[in-house]
Amino acid sequence: MKNTVKGLVAGAAVAFSAQAAVAGGHGEITVAYFLEWPMPMMVAKASGAYDEALGMKVNWVSFETGTAMSAAMASGDVQIALSQGLPPFVVATSGGQDLQLVDVAVSYAENQGCAVHKDLEIDKDSAGELAGKKVAVPLGTAAHYSFIRQMDHFGVPLDSLQIVDMPPPEGANALGQKAVDFACGYGGGWASMQEYGDVLLSGPEKQEIGILVFDVTSVPASFAAESGDVLAKFLKVTADANAAWAANPSDEMLAVIAEQAGMDIESARSAISTMSFPTIEEQLSGAWLGGTAAPFMKGVADVFVAAGSIDSALDSYEDALNTAPLEAAGGM
């Protein structure tokens, strides 16, 4: 596990040294996103609202993990990641990649977790029995961080487990085939895991022990510096889509979101019902980017260090936050 996460960090750091120039010079940018992750911004994606607001072509590329998004931004292939899990962002910045968090994309404590195969009949009251078991975890992601915190909460030593690095859809398949005893994930993969397994901790139960789960919009620092106006316009379109959904979460909007996410409507309805999308004002408050975010990132990094997944944490993650584009979006 340690070597795999280190490899992801090192690969991104090497690629970062050769980061390409901002794609805006070519009249287009590329944005990373997740399939099976239904968000209001997908309505704007489908309508071309981003292209219109930015005055350029926006290319959308789907990824399976936030760590892959970091690598794509490091190589210069992607200018914006929406929505990257906070832990992959922390892993990348801890390893020296110059990324900046510019927006809270979504909070989703209920749309991520760990599930134990039903045949084992292990729940939160008998979680100690997980020692010695095999688990599928997408390393370096929000699910990985949550997994580490849950195992610590239950007193299950990480070195007692056989940990296999798998994206959530693959982890769900492995759980269904009993190739692993339990699996951790998010999104569509998490929904599938619950078909085969019993949930260890619910969203509120995770929050009670200090596990916050949210994704961010992240960018290379060079992109934010050189194309701050483009980034602000992008964040404004996202905020407007979130506001439209909050005001009227219609079946028409849901149908578009589901199609863009590669999901059926009922699966998308179930998933998005567990998500919240903070407004610009809320994001800039002390509850998020105005206070809590940087210390929380430090806490996430320290957990990864203690687990042996990364070598070291930054002294502070304040420099990894850039609220200027969001503030500008709020004034548009």
C-alpha positions as CSV (number, residue, x, y, z in Angstrom):
1,M,0.0,0.0,0.0
2,K,2.8,2.4,1.0
3,N,4.7,1.8,-2.2
4,T,1.7,2.2,-4.4
5,V,0.7,5.6,-2.9
6,K,4.3,6.8,-3.0
7,G,4.5,5.8,-6.7
8,L,1.4,7.9,-7.4
9,V,3.0,10.9,-5.7
10,A,6.4,10.4,-7.4
11,G,4.9,9.9,-10.8
12,A,2.9,13.1,-10.5
13,A,5.9,15.1,-9.2
14,V,8.0,14.0,-12.1
15,A,5.3,14.9,-14.6
16,F,4.7,18.2,-12.9
17,S,8.2,19.3,-13.9
18,A,7.2,19.1,-17.5
19,Q,3.7,20.6,-17.1
20,A,2.3,22.0,-20.3
21,A,1.3,25.6,-20.9
22,V,-2.3,26.7,-20.1
23,A,-4.6,25.3,-22.8
24,G,-6.4,28.6,-23.0
25,G,-3.8,29.8,-25.5
26,H,-5.3,27.2,-27.8
27,G,-8.8,28.3,-27.2
28,E,-9.8,25.2,-25.1
29,I,-9.3,23.6,-21.7
30,T,-9.8,20.0,-20.5
31,V,-11.7,19.2,-17.3
32,A,-11.6,15.9,-15.4
33,Y,-14.8,14.5,-13.8
34,F,-16.2,11.2,-12.6
35,L,-18.8,9.0,-14.2
36,E,-21.4,7.5,-11.9
37,W,-21.1,10.7,-9.8
38,P,-24.3,12.7,-10.5
39,M,-23.9,16.5,-10.0
40,P,-25.9,19.5,-11.1
41,M,-23.0,20.9,-13.1
42,M,-23.6,18.1,-15.6
43,V,-26.7,20.0,-16.8
44,A,-24.4,22.9,-17.7
45,K,-21.9,20.5,-19.2
46,A,-24.6,19.1,-21.5
47,S,-26.0,22.5,-22.5
48,G,-22.7,24.0,-23.4
49,A,-23.0,26.6,-20.6
50,Y,-19.3,26.3,-19.7
51,D,-18.2,26.8,-23.3
52,E,-20.4,29.8,-23.6
53,A,-19.3,31.5,-20.4
54,L,-15.6,30.8,-20.9
55,G,-15.7,31.7,-24.6
56,M,-13.7,28.5,-25.4
57,K,-14.2,24.8,-26.0
58,V,-14.3,22.8,-22.8
59,N,-13.2,19.1,-23.2
60,W,-14.5,16.7,-20.5
61,V,-12.5,13.5,-19.7
62,S,-13.8,11.0,-17.1
63,F,-11.5,9.4,-14.5
64,E,-11.9,6.5,-12.0
65,T,-9.9,8.0,-9.2
66,G,-8.7,11.4,-7.9
67,T,-5.1,10.2,-7.9
68,A,-5.3,9.8,-11.7
69,M,-6.7,13.3,-11.9
70,S,-3.6,14.6,-10.0
71,A,-1.3,12.8,-12.5
72,A,-3.3,14.3,-15.5
73,M,-3.0,17.8,-14.1
74,A,0.7,17.2,-13.4
75,S,1.3,16.2,-17.1
76,G,-0.6,19.3,-18.3
77,D,-3.3,17.1,-19.9
78,V,-6.0,18.5,-17.6
79,Q,-6.5,22.1,-16.3
80,I,-9.4,21.6,-13.9
81,A,-10.5,18.6,-11.8
82,L,-14.1,18.6,-10.7
83,S,-14.7,16.9,-8.3
84,Q,-11.4,15.5,-6.9
85,G,-11.5,13.8,-3.5
86,L,-9.8,15.8,-0.8
87,P,-7.4,13.0,0.2
88,P,-6.0,12.6,-3.4
89,F,-5.5,16.4,-3.4
90,V,-3.7,16.2,0.0
91,V,-1.5,13.3,-1.2
92,A,-0.5,15.2,-4.3
93,T,0.3,18.4,-2.5
94,S,2.1,16.6,0.3
95,G,4.3,15.0,-2.4
96,G,5.3,18.4,-3.9
97,Q,2.7,18.9,-6.7
98,D,1.7,22.5,-6.9
99,L,-2.1,22.2,-6.9
100,Q,-4.6,24.6,-5.4
101,L,-8.1,23.9,-4.0
102,V,-10.4,26.5,-5.4
103,D,-13.9,25.2,-4.6
104,V,-15.8,22.7,-2.5
105,A,-17.5,20.6,-5.1
106,V,-19.7,18.3,-3.0
107,S,-20.1,16.9,0.5
108,Y,-21.2,13.3,0.6
109,A,-20.7,11.4,3.8
110,E,-23.5,8.9,2.9
111,N,-22.1,8.3,-0.6
112,Q,-18.9,6.6,0.5
113,G,-17.9,3.9,2.9
114,C,-16.8,0.3,3.6
115,A,-19.0,-2.8,3.3
116,V,-18.3,-6.3,4.5
117,H,-19.6,-9.3,2.6
118,K,-22.9,-10.4,4.0
119,D,-21.8,-14.0,4.4
120,L,-19.3,-12.9,7.1
121,E,-22.0,-11.3,9.3
122,I,-19.6,-8.7,10.6
123,D,-20.9,-5.3,11.6
124,K,-19.7,-2.3,13.7
125,D,-20.2,-4.3,16.9
126,S,-17.9,-7.2,15.7
127,A,-15.6,-5.2,13.4
128,G,-12.5,-6.6,15.3
129,E,-13.1,-9.8,13.3
130,L,-11.9,-8.0,10.2
131,A,-8.2,-8.5,11.3
132,G,-6.6,-10.9,8.8
133,K,-9.2,-10.2,6.1
134,K,-8.7,-9.1,2.5
135,V,-10.0,-5.6,1.5
136,A,-10.3,-3.7,-1.8
137,V,-9.5,0.0,-1.4
138,P,-8.8,2.7,-4.0
139,L,-5.5,4.0,-2.5
140,G,-4.9,7.7,-2.1
141,T,-8.6,8.6,-2.3
142,A,-11.3,9.8,0.1
143,A,-12.4,6.2,0.5
144,H,-8.8,5.2,1.5
145,Y,-8.7,8.0,4.2
146,S,-12.1,6.9,5.5
147,F,-10.9,3.3,5.6
148,I,-7.8,4.2,7.6
149,R,-9.9,6.2,10.1
150,Q,-12.5,3.4,10.4
151,M,-9.9,0.7,11.0
152,D,-8.3,2.9,13.7
153,H,-11.7,3.5,15.3
154,F,-12.3,-0.3,15.4
155,G,-8.8,-1.1,16.6
156,V,-8.0,-3.2,13.5
157,P,-4.2,-2.9,12.6
158,L,-3.6,-2.1,9.0
159,D,-0.7,-4.5,8.8
160,S,-3.1,-7.3,9.7
161,L,-5.1,-6.8,6.5
162,Q,-4.4,-7.7,2.9
163,I,-5.1,-4.5,1.1
164,V,-5.6,-4.5,-2.6
165,D,-5.7,-1.3,-4.6
166,M,-8.9,-1.3,-6.7
167,P,-11.1,1.5,-8.2
168,P,-14.6,1.3,-6.6
169,P,-16.3,-0.5,-9.6
170,E,-13.6,-3.2,-9.5
171,G,-13.8,-3.4,-5.7
172,A,-17.5,-4.0,-5.9
173,N,-17.1,-6.8,-8.5
174,A,-14.4,-8.4,-6.3
175,L,-16.7,-8.2,-3.3
176,G,-19.6,-9.8,-5.2
177,Q,-17.3,-12.6,-6.3
178,K,-16.0,-13.0,-2.8
179,A,-12.5,-12.3,-4.0
180,V,-12.2,-9.9,-1.1
181,D,-13.9,-9.9,2.3
182,F,-14.8,-6.3,2.3
183,A,-14.4,-3.3,0.1
184,C,-14.4,0.5,0.4
185,G,-15.5,3.0,-2.3
186,Y,-17.7,5.8,-3.4
187,G,-20.3,6.6,-6.1
188,G,-21.7,3.9,-8.3
189,G,-19.1,1.4,-7.0
190,W,-20.2,2.1,-3.4
191,A,-23.9,1.5,-4.4
192,S,-22.9,-1.9,-5.8
193,M,-20.9,-2.8,-2.8
194,Q,-24.0,-2.4,-0.6
195,E,-25.7,-5.0,-2.7
196,Y,-23.2,-7.6,-1.5
197,G,-22.1,-6.3,1.8
198,D,-23.2,-4.8,5.1
199,V,-22.2,-1.1,5.8
200,L,-19.7,-0.7,8.6
201,L,-20.5,2.9,9.5
202,S,-23.3,5.2,8.2
203,G,-22.6,8.8,7.1
204,P,-23.7,10.3,10.4
205,E,-21.7,7.7,12.3
206,K,-18.5,8.6,10.3
207,Q,-19.1,12.3,11.0
208,E,-19.4,11.6,14.7
209,I,-15.9,10.3,14.8
210,G,-14.5,13.2,12.7
211,I,-14.6,11.7,9.2
212,L,-15.6,14.5,6.8
213,V,-16.1,13.5,3.2
214,F,-16.0,16.0,0.5
215,D,-14.6,16.6,-3.0
216,V,-13.0,19.8,-4.3
217,T,-12.4,21.6,-7.5
218,S,-8.6,21.7,-7.9
219,V,-6.2,23.2,-10.5
220,P,-2.5,23.5,-11.1
221,A,-1.3,26.7,-9.4
222,S,0.1,27.9,-12.7
223,F,-3.4,27.7,-14.3
224,A,-5.0,29.7,-11.4
225,A,-2.3,32.4,-11.8
226,E,-2.4,32.7,-15.6
227,S,-6.1,32.1,-16.2
228,G,-7.8,33.3,-13.0
229,D,-10.6,35.0,-15.0
230,V,-11.4,31.8,-16.9
231,L,-11.4,29.8,-13.6
232,A,-13.8,32.3,-11.9
233,K,-16.2,32.0,-14.8
234,F,-16.0,28.3,-14.6
235,L,-16.8,28.3,-10.9
236,K,-19.7,30.7,-11.5
237,V,-21.3,28.3,-14.0
238,T,-20.9,25.5,-11.5
239,A,-22.5,27.6,-8.7
240,D,-25.4,28.6,-10.9
241,A,-26.1,24.9,-11.8
242,N,-26.0,24.0,-8.1
243,A,-28.4,26.9,-7.3
244,A,-30.8,25.8,-10.1
245,W,-30.8,22.3,-8.7
246,A,-31.4,23.5,-5.1
247,A,-34.3,25.7,-6.2
248,N,-36.0,23.0,-8.4
249,P,-34.6,19.5,-8.5
250,S,-36.8,18.5,-11.3
251,D,-37.1,15.2,-13.1
252,E,-36.0,17.0,-16.3
253,M,-32.7,18.1,-14.7
254,L,-32.2,14.7,-13.2
255,A,-32.7,12.9,-16.5
256,V,-29.8,15.1,-18.0
257,I,-27.6,14.5,-14.9
258,A,-28.2,10.7,-15.1
259,E,-27.4,10.6,-18.8
260,Q,-24.2,12.6,-18.4
261,A,-23.2,10.4,-15.4
262,G,-23.8,7.2,-17.3
263,M,-26.5,6.1,-14.8
264,D,-30.1,5.1,-14.8
265,I,-32.5,7.8,-13.4
266,E,-33.3,6.0,-10.2
267,S,-29.6,5.2,-9.4
268,A,-28.8,8.9,-10.0
269,R,-31.7,10.0,-7.8
270,S,-30.6,7.8,-5.0
271,A,-26.9,8.9,-5.2
272,I,-27.6,12.7,-5.5
273,S,-30.0,12.6,-2.6
274,T,-27.0,11.8,-0.4
275,M,-25.0,14.8,-1.7
276,S,-25.0,18.5,-0.7
277,F,-23.5,21.3,-2.8
278,P,-22.4,24.3,-0.7
279,T,-23.1,27.8,-2.1
280,I,-20.2,30.2,-2.8
281,E,-21.1,32.1,0.4
282,E,-21.1,28.9,2.4
283,Q,-17.8,27.8,0.9
284,L,-16.1,31.0,1.8
285,S,-17.3,30.8,5.4
286,G,-15.4,29.5,8.4
287,A,-17.1,26.2,8.1
288,W,-15.2,25.5,4.8
289,L,-12.5,27.4,3.0
290,G,-12.5,30.3,5.4
291,G,-11.4,28.3,8.4
292,T,-11.9,24.5,8.6
293,A,-10.4,23.3,5.3
294,A,-6.7,23.9,5.8
295,P,-6.5,22.3,9.3
296,F,-8.6,19.4,8.1
297,M,-6.2,18.8,5.2
298,K,-3.3,18.8,7.7
299,G,-5.2,16.2,9.7
300,V,-5.8,14.0,6.6
301,A,-2.1,14.2,5.7
302,D,-1.1,13.3,9.3
303,V,-3.3,10.2,9.1
304,F,-1.7,9.1,5.9
305,V,1.8,9.6,7.4
306,A,0.9,7.6,10.5
307,A,-0.5,4.8,8.3
308,G,2.8,4.8,6.3
309,S,1.1,5.7,3.1
310,I,3.1,8.9,2.5
311,D,6.5,10.0,3.9
312,S,5.6,13.4,5.3
313,A,3.0,16.1,5.6
314,L,3.4,19.8,4.9
315,D,3.6,22.1,8.0
316,S,0.5,23.9,6.7
317,Y,-1.9,23.6,3.8
318,E,-2.9,27.3,3.7
319,D,-0.9,27.8,0.6
320,A,-2.8,25.0,-1.1
321,L,-6.0,27.1,-0.8
322,N,-6.9,29.8,-3.3
323,T,-10.2,31.5,-2.7
324,A,-9.6,34.4,-5.1
325,P,-11.3,32.8,-8.1
326,L,-14.3,31.8,-6.0
327,E,-14.6,35.3,-4.5
328,A,-14.5,36.7,-8.1
329,A,-17.2,34.2,-9.1
330,G,-19.3,35.4,-6.2
331,G,-19.2,38.9,-7.5
332,M,-20.3,38.0,-11.0
